[in-house]
């Protein structure tokens, strides 16, 4: 019998189906799990041995909401996800993909929304975009030395921009002609035929365009009328594909329209729909009950196939000065972010009429919001004046005898981006966070890996959820079993999205992570900074789970162990494009990096 490429010995094995863990040894050959055995497995001279005694062996995590679209082209290893056991990532979320539009259009669409440097995104796309459609995009992506496996949505804003142009596509007066709708439908069909998961869209006007020509207009998909949505949704439904989107956050919410579109009542089948975001909002505490009850009831009685995407950790965001996307949700904040020139912006922030406008927006308790707009719940974590660190802007205002808004704006003018602060906008109450994580109407996601680089870091949210689950088990207050939590992060997602991932049984592709439960401690909640050469050395926020996620295997290749990536990672291909609804092919026999007992 040929020797195994990798043997994983003595771990508590979970297969990703929700079944309880069992003590097993795994034998891997040619990228596939070929043996799951209670007996010892033979080890040859070239077999890579992973000692998993006292540890958990589980399928690699599936991250269904990332924005690695540009970064993957120049850093295809995607180490900030892989090091935490993520072996499959999904690109093209929130209506944003780089398939059809020009590099300049893509940079304008992507950069401000996702808070990444526009110049870097533009350069990356100008230097690397060789494709003209979905099939060529898949070929180009699959030719890269990918670290994790990759699946993708086609972006509605991408399609709309290509058909209408960025100007017409962001003009309220524009109504696509029948021929233009047909062209959008053909492009969506081409993407589905190429293996895409479906369509990502966006209806929330909070997300704004970068660049100069159409700066501060909302994303193109937000200008679409429901005639256009229904036309595209019909294609998705007929092909059994997915709609990923977000409802409006304004005085005219459209979430009910998404429910109606998802329903199978009067139709042959439902439309698979995943919406942002299932959360326990600080701004609207009572809405958590809607999040917990809506999807289960609709799926049962209205014949929908609907899920909320949920980030299973506190949604804590950081900001440098005024650079934070939540300011886009009200007029005064959006006006400041519209100005790229710091001198012009500071002049605006010092203007008394502008400050009255900001204070009015801040104090308006009836305007729709994501951010709770409470400067007493916004803590300064970095400032040249170290006496301010640890204080809230509300406290600074009290000490200076001014309105919290004036205290904040004074400090932004004085210190600019050297003023760093944080606040938590959602998922702050453990009781409701636990209920959301266990809800059948919720799926794990919305980590936004690869985006908002200075604002947040949730690359290791699967590890952090396992920590919470493990802690709850230890304190005898469980809200999920370990096997159910693993299923929620792996097989449940892969099965719903139609991706060949998330399972670890004989015959499955060998994507796995070894987790040491002893390392599921407070360290996994820590935040750090790491330079990103691909983005001009920008220091992004990252996580470190080295004591918890101790080994990652992708397509039968050991790529990460004990805090270190193996030789060749990001240079030699391990990941591959995963076409929706199809069994993924292998990427070749593993290149061994030396045995280790």
C-alpha positions in Angstrom: 0.0 0.0 0.0 1.4 3.5 -0.8 2.4 5.4 2.2 0.4 8.3 3.4 1.4 11.9 2.7 0.2 13.1 6.1 -1.0 11.2 9.2 -2.9 13.1 11.9 -2.6 11.0 15.1 -4.7 10.8 18.2 -7.0 13.8 17.7 -10.7 14.2 18.6 -12.0 14.1 15.1 -15.1 16.0 13.9 -16.4 15.4 10.4 -18.4 18.7 9.9 -21.8 17.0 9.9 -22.7 17.9 13.5 -21.8 14.4 14.7 -20.0 14.1 18.0 -16.2 13.9 18.0 -14.4 10.6 18.1 -10.8 9.7 18.8 -9.4 8.9 15.4 -6.2 8.8 13.3 -6.5 10.3 9.8 -4.5 9.2 6.8 -4.2 11.6 3.8 -2.9 10.8 0.4 -3.0 12.8 -2.9 -5.0 15.6 -1.2 -7.8 13.3 0.0 -8.7 11.7 3.4 -8.3 8.1 2.6 -8.5 6.6 6.1 -10.2 7.5 9.3 -9.2 4.8 11.8 -9.3 4.0 15.5 -6.2 1.9 14.9 -2.7 3.2 14.4 -1.8 4.1 10.8 1.5 3.1 9.2 4.0 6.0 8.8 6.6 5.9 6.0 9.9 7.7 5.8 8.4 10.6 3.9 5.1 10.8 5.8 4.3 14.2 7.5 3.1 13.4 11.0 0.9 15.7 13.0 0.5 14.8 16.6 -3.0 15.8 17.6 -3.2 14.1 21.0 -5.4 16.3 23.3 -6.5 18.4 20.3 -9.5 18.7 18.0 -9.2 17.8 14.3 -11.9 19.4 12.3 -12.7 20.6 8.7 -11.2 23.8 7.6 -13.4 26.8 8.3 -15.5 28.3 5.5 -15.5 32.2 5.5 -18.5 33.2 3.3 -18.0 36.9 3.5 -14.6 38.3 2.5 -13.4 41.2 0.4 -10.1 39.7 -0.7 -10.9 40.4 -4.4 -7.8 42.7 -5.0 -5.5 41.3 -2.3 -5.8 37.8 -3.6 -4.2 38.9 -6.9 -0.9 39.9 -5.3 -0.9 37.9 -2.1 -2.8 34.8 -3.0 -1.7 32.9 0.1 -4.1 35.1 2.1 -2.2 34.2 5.3 -4.3 36.3 7.7 -7.1 33.8 7.2 -5.2 30.6 6.7 -3.3 31.0 9.9 -6.6 30.7 11.8 -7.7 27.5 10.0 -9.8 29.1 7.3 -9.4 26.9 4.2 -12.1 28.3 2.0 -13.0 32.0 1.4 -15.8 33.6 -0.7 -15.1 36.7 -2.8 -17.4 39.1 -4.5 -19.7 40.1 -1.7 -21.8 43.3 -1.2 -22.3 43.8 -5.0 -18.6 44.2 -5.5 -16.6 42.0 -7.8 -13.8 42.7 -10.3 -15.0 40.6 -13.2 -16.6 43.0 -15.7 -15.7 46.6 -14.8 -12.5 48.4 -15.7 -9.7 48.7 -13.1 -10.6 52.3 -12.5 -14.3 51.6 -12.1 -13.5 48.7 -9.7 -11.2 50.9 -7.6 -13.9 53.5 -7.4 -16.5 51.0 -6.4 -14.4 49.0 -3.9 -12.0 51.4 -2.1 -14.2 53.8 -0.1 -16.8 51.1 0.8 -14.2 48.7 2.1 -11.7 51.2 3.4 -8.7 50.1 1.5 -6.2 52.4 -0.4 -7.7 53.3 -3.8 -4.3 53.9 -5.4 -3.2 50.4 -4.4 -6.4 48.7 -5.6 -6.1 50.6 -8.9 -2.5 49.6 -9.4 -3.2 45.9 -8.5 -6.0 45.7 -11.0 -4.2 47.6 -13.7 -1.2 45.3 -13.4 -3.2 42.0 -13.0 -6.6 42.3 -14.7 -6.3 40.2 -17.9 -9.8 38.7 -17.9 -12.9 40.0 -19.8 -15.6 37.8 -18.3 -16.3 35.2 -15.6 -14.8 32.1 -17.3 -11.5 34.0 -17.9 -11.6 35.4 -14.3 -11.9 31.8 -12.9 -9.0 30.7 -15.1 -6.9 33.7 -13.9 -7.8 33.1 -10.2 -7.1 29.4 -10.5 -3.7 30.0 -12.0 -2.5 31.8 -8.9 -0.7 30.1 -6.1 -3.7 30.3 -3.9 -3.4 29.5 -0.2 -7.1 28.7 0.6 -9.8 27.5 -1.8 -11.9 30.3 -3.3 -15.5 30.6 -4.3 -17.2 33.7 -5.5 -20.3 35.8 -6.2 -20.7 38.1 -9.2 -21.4 41.6 -8.0 -24.6 43.5 -9.0 -22.7 46.8 -9.0 -20.0 45.3 -11.2 -22.6 44.1 -13.8 -24.6 47.3 -13.6 -21.5 49.5 -14.1 -20.4 47.4 -17.1 -23.8 47.7 -18.8 -24.8 51.3 -17.9 -21.5 53.0 -17.1 -20.7 54.3 -13.7 -22.5 57.6 -14.4 -25.8 56.3 -15.6 -25.6 53.4 -13.2 -25.6 55.9 -10.3 -28.2 58.2 -11.6 -31.7 58.0 -10.1 -33.3 58.9 -13.4 -31.8 56.0 -15.2 -34.1 53.1 -16.0 -32.4 50.3 -17.8 -34.0 49.4 -21.2 -35.3 45.9 -21.8 -32.1 45.2 -23.9 -29.9 46.4 -21.0 -31.7 44.2 -18.5 -31.3 41.3 -20.9 -27.5 42.0 -21.1 -27.3 42.0 -17.2 -29.2 38.7 -17.2 -26.8 37.3 -19.7 -23.8 38.4 -17.7 -25.3 36.8 -14.5 -26.0 33.6 -16.5 -22.4 33.6 -17.8 -21.1 33.9 -14.2 -23.4 31.0 -13.0 -22.2 28.9 -15.9 -18.6 29.6 -14.9 -19.3 28.3 -11.3 -20.2 31.4 -9.4 -22.5 31.0 -6.3 -25.0 33.6 -7.5 -25.4 37.4 -7.2 -24.3 39.7 -4.5 -26.2 43.0 -4.3 -26.6 46.0 -2.0 -29.6 48.2 -1.4 -28.3 50.2 1.6 -27.2 53.6 0.3 -24.6 53.9 3.1 -21.9 52.6 0.9 -20.3 55.3 -1.3 -18.1 55.5 -4.4 -14.5 56.7 -4.3 -12.6 58.6 -6.9 -13.3 62.0 -8.3 -15.9 61.8 -11.1 -18.8 60.3 -9.1 -17.4 60.5 -5.6 -19.9 60.1 -2.8 -22.7 58.6 -4.9 -24.0 55.3 -3.5 -23.1 52.0 -5.1 -24.8 51.3 -8.4 -26.9 48.5 -7.2 -28.6 50.8 -4.7 -30.2 52.7 -7.6 -31.8 49.6 -9.1 -35.6 49.3 -8.9 -37.4 46.2 -7.9 -38.2 45.4 -11.6 -34.4 44.9 -12.1 -34.1 42.9 -8.9 -37.0 40.6 -9.7 -35.6 40.0 -13.2 -32.2 38.9 -11.8 -33.7 37.0 -8.9 -35.8 35.0 -11.4 -32.5 33.7 -13.0 -31.1 32.9 -9.6 -34.2 31.0 -8.5 -34.4 29.1 -11.8 -30.8 28.0 -11.5 -30.9 27.3 -7.7 -28.4 30.0 -6.9 -28.0 32.5 -4.1 -28.8 36.2 -3.5 -26.5 37.9 -1.0 -27.5 41.4 -0.1 -28.4 43.9 2.6 -31.6 45.8 3.2 -32.0 49.5 3.4 -31.4 51.3 6.7 -33.7 54.3 6.4 -37.2 55.4 7.0 -38.4 53.2 4.1 -37.1 49.7 5.0 -37.3 47.1 2.2 -36.6 44.0 4.1 -40.1 42.7 3.5 -39.5 42.8 -0.2 -36.5 40.4 0.3 -38.8 38.1 2.3 -41.4 38.1 -0.5 -38.7 37.4 -3.2 -37.3 34.5 -1.2 -40.7 32.8 -0.7 -41.7 29.8 -2.8 -45.4 30.7 -2.4 -46.8 30.8 -5.9 -43.5 29.7 -7.3 -41.8 26.3 -7.9 -39.0 26.9 -5.4 -37.7 29.6 -3.0 -34.8 31.9 -3.7 -31.8 31.2 -1.4 -31.2 34.6 0.3 -28.5 35.6 2.7 -28.8 39.1 4.2 -26.6 41.3 6.3 -26.8 41.3 9.2 -28.2 39.4 12.1 -27.0 41.4 15.0 -27.8 42.6 18.5 -27.7 46.3 17.8 -26.8 48.9 20.4 -28.8 51.5 18.4 -31.9 49.3 18.4 -31.7 46.8 21.3 -35.2 45.3 20.7 -34.5 44.4 17.0 -32.6 41.3 18.2 -36.0 39.6 18.8 -36.9 40.2 15.1 -33.5 38.8 14.1 -34.1 35.7 16.2 -37.7 35.0 15.1 -38.1 36.3 11.5 -36.0 33.7 9.5 -37.2 30.5 11.3 -40.9 31.6 11.0 -40.5 32.6 7.4 -38.7 29.5 6.4 -41.4 27.4 8.0 -44.6 29.1 7.1 -43.7 31.4 4.1 -41.6 28.7 2.3 -38.5 30.9 2.2 -34.9 29.8 2.2 -33.6 32.8 4.1 -30.6 33.4 6.5 -29.2 36.3 8.3 -25.4 36.6 8.2 -24.1 36.9 11.8 -20.7 37.9 13.1 -20.4 35.7 16.3 -18.2 38.1 18.2 -18.7 41.7 19.6 -18.8 44.1 16.6 -16.1 46.5 17.8 -14.8 49.0 15.4 -11.8 51.3 15.5 -11.2 54.7 13.8 -8.4 57.0 13.0 -9.8 60.5 13.3 -13.1 60.6 11.4 -12.2 57.7 9.0 -15.0 55.3 9.7 -17.8 54.1 7.4 -20.6 54.6 10.0 -20.2 58.4 9.5 -21.6 57.8 6.0 -25.1 57.2 7.5 -25.9 60.8 8.3 -25.5 64.0 6.3 -22.8 65.8 8.4 -20.6 62.7 8.6 -20.9 62.0 4.9 -20.0 65.6 4.1 -16.8 65.3 6.0 -15.8 62.0 4.4 -16.5 63.4 1.0 -13.5 65.7 1.4 -10.2 64.0 0.7 -8.1 67.1 1.4 -7.3 67.3 5.1 -7.0 71.1 5.1 -10.5 71.4 3.5 -11.9 68.8 5.9 -10.5 70.6 8.9 -11.9 73.9 7.8 -15.3 72.2 7.5 -15.0 70.6 11.0 -14.2 73.9 12.6 -17.1 75.8 10.9 -19.9 76.5 13.5 -22.7 76.0 11.1 -21.3 72.6 10.2 -21.0 71.7 13.9 -24.7 72.7 14.5 -25.5 70.3 11.6 -23.4 67.5 13.2 -24.9 68.1 16.6 -28.4 67.9 15.2 -27.6 64.6 13.4 -26.0 63.3 16.6 -28.9 64.2 18.8 -31.6 63.0 16.4 -33.0 59.9 18.2 -35.4 59.0 15.3 -33.0 58.7 12.4 -32.1 55.2 11.2 -28.6 54.2 12.2 -26.1 51.4 12.6 -23.9 53.4 15.0 -25.6 54.2 18.3 -24.1 57.8 18.1 -23.1 57.9 21.7 -19.7 59.6 22.3 -19.9 58.4 25.9 -19.4 55.0 24.5 -16.4 55.8 22.3 -13.1 55.3 24.0 -9.8 57.0 23.0 -7.1 54.3 22.6 -4.3 56.4 20.9 -3.5 60.1 21.0 -0.3 62.2 21.1 -1.8 63.6 24.3 -1.5 60.5 26.4 -3.7 62.0 29.2 -6.7 61.5 27.0 -6.1 57.7 26.4 -8.8 55.7 28.1 -11.3 58.5 28.2 -14.5 58.7 26.2 -15.3 61.7 24.1 -18.3 62.4 26.3 -16.0 62.6 29.3 -13.6 64.9 27.5 -16.6 67.1 26.6 -17.7 67.2 30.3 -14.2 68.1 31.4 -14.0 70.9 28.9 -17.6 72.1 29.3 -18.6 71.4 25.7 -20.9 69.2 23.8 -19.5 65.7 23.1 -19.6 66.4 19.3 -17.5 69.6 19.8 -15.0 67.7 22.0 -14.7 65.0 19.3 -14.3 67.4 16.4 -11.8 69.6 18.3 -9.6 66.5 18.8 -10.0 65.4 15.2 -8.9 68.9 14.0 -5.9 68.9 16.4 -4.7 65.3 16.0 -6.2 64.1 12.7 -5.5 60.4 12.1 -3.3 60.2 15.1 -6.5 60.2 17.2 -7.5 56.6 17.5 -10.7 55.4 19.2 -13.0 52.5 19.4 -16.7 51.6 20.0 -18.8 48.5 19.9 -21.9 48.8 17.7 -23.4 45.4 18.1 -23.2 41.9 19.7 -22.3 43.4 23.0 -24.7 41.3 25.2 -23.5 37.8 25.7 -27.0 36.4 26.4 -28.2 37.5 22.9 -25.0 36.8 21.2 -25.3 33.2 22.4 -28.9 33.0 21.2 -28.0 34.4 17.7 -25.1 31.9 17.4 -27.5 29.1 18.0 -30.4 30.3 15.9 -31.3 28.2 12.8 -32.2 31.3 10.9 -28.6 32.7 11.3 -25.4 31.6 9.5 -21.9 32.5 10.6 -20.2 35.1 8.5 -19.8 38.9 7.9 -16.2 38.9 9.1 -15.2 41.2 6.1 -11.7 39.7 5.9 -9.5 41.8 3.6 -11.6 45.0 4.2 -11.7 47.9 6.7 -8.1 47.2 7.4 -7.7 49.9 10.1 -11.2 49.6 11.5 -11.6 46.0 12.6 -10.1 42.5 12.6 -12.4 39.4 12.7 -10.1 37.0 10.7 -10.3 34.5 13.5 -14.0 34.7 14.4 -14.4 30.9 14.1 -11.7 30.4 16.7 -13.3 33.0 18.9 -16.7 31.3 18.6 -15.2 28.0 19.6 -13.6 29.7 22.6 -17.1 31.0 23.8 -18.6 27.6 23.2 -15.8 25.9 25.1 -16.0 28.3 28.0 -19.7 27.8 28.2 -19.3 24.1 28.3 -16.7 24.4 31.1 -19.0 26.6 33.1 -21.9 24.2 32.5 -24.0 26.9 30.7 -23.8 25.6 27.2 -25.6 27.3 24.3 -24.1 25.1 21.6 -22.3 21.8 21.7 -18.8 21.7 20.3 -19.8 19.5 17.4 -22.8 21.8 16.6 -20.5 24.9 16.7 -18.0 23.2 14.3 -20.9 22.2 12.0 -22.1 25.8 11.9 -18.6 27.0 10.9 -17.9 24.3 8.3 -20.4 21.8 6.8 -23.5 23.8 7.4 -22.2 26.7 5.4 -20.6 24.6 2.7 -23.8 22.7 2.1 -26.1 25.8 2.0 -23.8 27.6 -0.4 -23.2 24.5 -2.5 -19.4 24.4 -2.0 -17.3 21.3 -2.0 -15.8 22.0 1.4 -16.6 21.9 5.1 -16.4 18.1 5.7 -13.7 15.7 6.8 -14.7 12.2 6.0 -13.1 9.4 4.0 -13.1 10.5 0.4 -13.3 14.2 1.2 -10.7 16.7 0.2 -8.2 17.1 3.0 -8.8 20.6 4.2 -8.5 20.7 8.0 -7.5 22.6 11.1 -6.1 21.2 14.3 -7.3 23.2 17.3 -5.8 22.9 20.8 -8.6 23.6 23.2 -6.0 24.6 25.8 -5.2 27.6 23.5 -8.8 28.8 23.5 -8.1 31.6 26.0 -8.2 35.4 26.2 -5.3 35.6 23.7 -7.6 34.9 20.8 -9.5 38.1 21.4 -6.3 40.2 21.1 -5.8 42.7 18.4 -2.4 43.5 16.7 -1.1 45.4 13.7 0.8 44.1 10.7 2.1 45.9 7.7 0.6 45.1 4.3 3.3 45.5 1.6 0.6 45.1 -1.1 -1.2 48.2 0.2 1.9 50.4 0.5 2.9 49.2 4.0 -0.4 50.2 5.6 -0.6 48.7 9.1 -3.8 46.7 9.3 -5.5 45.2 12.3 -5.0 41.4 12.7 -5.6 38.5 15.1 -3.3 35.9 16.4 -4.5 32.4 17.4 -1.2 30.6 17.3 -1.8 28.6 20.5 -5.3 27.6 19.4 -5.1 27.0 15.6 -1.9 24.9 15.7 -2.0 23.4 12.2 -3.8 24.0 8.9 -3.9 21.5 5.9 -5.3 22.6 2.5 -5.8 20.1 -0.3 -3.6 17.6 1.6 -0.7 20.1 2.1 0.5 21.1 5.5 0.7 24.9 5.1 0.9 26.2 8.7 2.0 24.7 12.0 2.9 26.1 15.4 2.8 29.8 14.4 4.9 29.3 11.2 3.9 28.9 7.5 5.6 26.0 5.8 8.2 26.6 3.0 6.5 27.4 -0.3 3.3 28.7 1.1 1.9 31.5 -1.1 4.4 30.4 -3.9 3.2 26.8 -4.5 -0.5 26.4 -5.1 -2.6 24.7 -2.5 -6.0 26.2 -2.9 -8.3 26.2 -6.0 -11.5 27.7 -7.3 -14.5 25.8 -6.1 -17.3 25.9 -8.6 -20.8 26.0 -7.1 -22.5 22.6 -6.9 -19.6 20.6 -8.3 -16.9 18.3 -6.9 -13.6 20.2 -7.0 -10.7 18.6 -8.7 -7.4 18.0 -6.9 -4.4 20.2 -7.3 -1.8 17.5 -7.5 0.2 15.3 -5.1 1.5 17.2 -2.1 5.1 18.4 -2.0 6.5 17.1 1.2 8.3 19.5 3.5 10.0 17.0 5.8 8.8 14.5 8.4 8.1 15.3 11.9 7.0 13.1 14.8 
